[in-house]
Amino acid sequence: MKLFQDMICWNREKSGRIVLEKQISSLQEHMEEMERIYSGIRGMKHDMKNTLSVIQRLSAGEGNGELEEYLSELNRGLEKLEVRFKTGNTVVDTLLNMKYHEAVRDVPDLKMDADNLMLPQGLEIHSYDIGVILGNAVDNAMEACRKLKAKEPEADAFIRLCSLQKGNLLILKVENSFDGRLVRRRQEEFPITDKADKSSHGIGLANIKSTAEKYQGTMDFKVNGRVFILSVMMKNERREEDGFWSNR
């Protein structure tokens, strides 16, 4: 029985490592492209707004109301290109914007607040590691909000992200509404999933914990009523032994 339990744990850890490696690989592949695209969008937006302002001033006068309205509409369209989340890290901003637009397709009234999530300029933790942590945390939070709204359509669905820096420690916190039901088995570290693939339960939280431990950190979670609170603490230190360079 002990051997059988050890095999189950080993298989679960192996699955978790495979998922984590894929997440890191995917983030590494997309980081530079995301930064290039968003840098281009910011430049285009800046130039277009200046151009539209000049045209609007030149078009001001009698009989040009229709043109002014058209230019105003173009301006409003440009405002929609504004990045919703501004954490100080391009990769994290892009990730959160992608997750938000994905979430509101299923939960249109979802409130996602990251105003208090500010990453320091001197961030030594790799961007893709922050991405793995926040990506998994937000995925879990989104799933909890979907489940809540399916049961209670009038319920308030929210995800709140914040950060705190104390010395060389970076603390990330993600809170989300959920239905209040959290099932845990004896000797199981993480809650049991409601997803069809029961074998993968806890992998998201396991990957968050594994990533935090790379920076001599830890992960914890608790429940306050119908709010799930995830906390991650890490040392803001560069890890040369990883063989990667930090991307700010």
N, C-alpha and C positions, 0 to 999 in steps of 0.2 A: 504493500500500500504506500509506504514511504517513497519507494522508487517510482511508482506511478505518479504520485503527487509532484515529485521532483521533475519528472518528464513533462508534466503539464506546465509547470512554472517555466521550465527551460524553453518550451515551445512558445509560450506567451512572450517571454523576453526576446526570443529570436524574432517573432513577428513584430514586436515593438521596435527593435533595432532596424529591421528592414523598412518599416514605415518611416522612422526617423531619418534614415539615410536618404530615402527618396525625397522627403520634405526638404532636407538641407540641399541636396543636389538640385532640386527644382528651383529653390530660392536663389542659389548661386547662379544658375543659368539666366535667371530673369532680372537680377539686381541691376546690372549695368544697362540692360535694355530699358527697364522701367525708369531709371534715372535719366537716360537720354531722351525718352519720350516726354516725360514730365517737364524736363528742362526746355524742350522744344515748345511744348504747349504754353508754358509760362512766357517764353519769349514772344510767341505769336500773339498771345492775349495782350501783352503789353504794347506791342507795335500796332495791333488792330485798334485798340482803344484810343491810342493817340491819333491814328488816321481818322477814325470816326468822329473824334472831337473836332478835328480841323474841318472835315466835310460838313458837319452840322453847323459850325459857325459860318462857313461860306454859303450854306443853303438857307440860312435864316432870312426871312423876308416874305412878302406877300406871294401867295400862290405856291409856296413850297411846303405846305403843311403835310401833304401826302409823303413827300420825300423825308421830311423830318420824322414822321411816324415810322417809316420803314427803317431809318437809321437807328431810331430808339429801340425798335424790335431787335435789330442786330446786336445792339449793346446788351439787351437783356439776355440774348442767347449766349453772349460771351461770358456773362456772369455765371451761367450754369457750368462753365468749365472750371470755376473756382474749386480748388481742392478743399473738400469738406473738413478733413482732419489735418492738423499741422502740429506734429509732435517734435519737429526739429530733425527728423530722420526720414529721408525720402522713401526708403524701402518700407518702413512702418506706415507712413502716410498712404502709400500706394496700396499696401495690404489691407489697411482698414477701410479705405474707400471701396475696394473690390468686395470685401466682406459685407459692407453696409448695403451696397446695391444688390448683392445676392440675397441678403436677408429680407429686404423690404419687398422683394417679389412675393414672398410667402407671408410676411407680416408687415403690411403697408404702414401700420401705425407704430412700428417699433421705434423706440427712442434710444439712440446710441450716442452717448456722451463721452468724449475723450478730451474735454477742455483741460482737465487736470493731468493729462498724460503728456509730460514734457521730458524729452530725453536730452541729456547734457551734450554739449558740443564735444567735450573730451570723452566720448563714449568709446571704451576699449573693448566692450563686449561686441562680438561680431554681429553685424546687422541681421544675418540669416538666423543666428541663434535667438535674437529677440523676436524675429519673425516666426520661428517655430513655436516659441512660447505663446505669443499673442495669437498666432493663427489657430493653434489648438484650443486655446482658452475661448476665443471668440466662436469657433465652430461649436464647441460644447454649449456655450451660452445661447447661440442661435437655435440649436436643436431643442434646448430647454424652453425657449420662448415659443417656438413652433408648437411644441407639445402642450404648453399652457394655453395658447390661443385656440388650439383644436378642442380642448376641453371646456374652456371658458372664453368665448369670443369677446366678451366685454372686459376681460382682465387687462391690467396695465402691463405691457411688455417693455422691458428696458434692459440695456447693457451699459454699464458704467466702467470706464477705465481710468486709472490714475496711477501716478508714480511719485516716489519720494526718494530723495538722495540724502543719506546720512554718512558723511565721510566718504569712504570708498565703497559703500554699500548702495546698491540700487534696488529699490523695492517696487515691484509692480503688483497692482491689485485689479482684479476684474470681478465685478458684481453683476448678477443678472437675476431677473425674476424667474420663478419656476413654480410648479404646481405644489411644492411642499413635500413631495414624496421622494425620499431618498432611501434606496434599498442597499444594505451592505450585509455581506455574509461574514461569518466568523472566519478569521485568518485571511480575509481579503482586504487588501490595502485601499482599493478604490471602489466606488459605488458600482452597482450593476446597471448595465445599459438596457434601454428598452428597444434598441435596434435589433433588426432581424439577425445580424451576425453576432451572436452572443460571444463567440470566441475572441472577438476584438475589443470586448469591453475593457475600459480603463486604459487603453493604449494611448489615447490623447493625454491623459493626466500623467501616465508613466513617462511619456516623451518629454513633457514639461519638466518633470522631476529630474530626468536624466540630463537634460540640457542645463538646468540650474546647477546640478552637481559638478558640471565641468568648470564652473566658476566658484567652487567651494560654497555653493548656495543650497537652498532648500525650498521646498514647496509645501504649502499647507492649505487646507480648505475647511470651511465651516458653514453652518446654516444658521441664519437669523430669521426665523419665521418662514416666509416664502421667498427669501433672498439667499442665493448661493454666493459665497464669497471665497474667491481664490486668491492666495497671496504667494508671491514668488520673491525670494531675496537672493541676490548674487553680489559677488565682489566685482567691482568695475575694474577688472584687470585684464590685460592682454595675455593670451595664451600662445606663446611662440611654438610650444610643442605640438600644437594642432597642425602646424604646417600651412596655416592659412594666414592671410593678412586681414586686418580689421578694415571694414568699409564704413566710413562715416558718411 
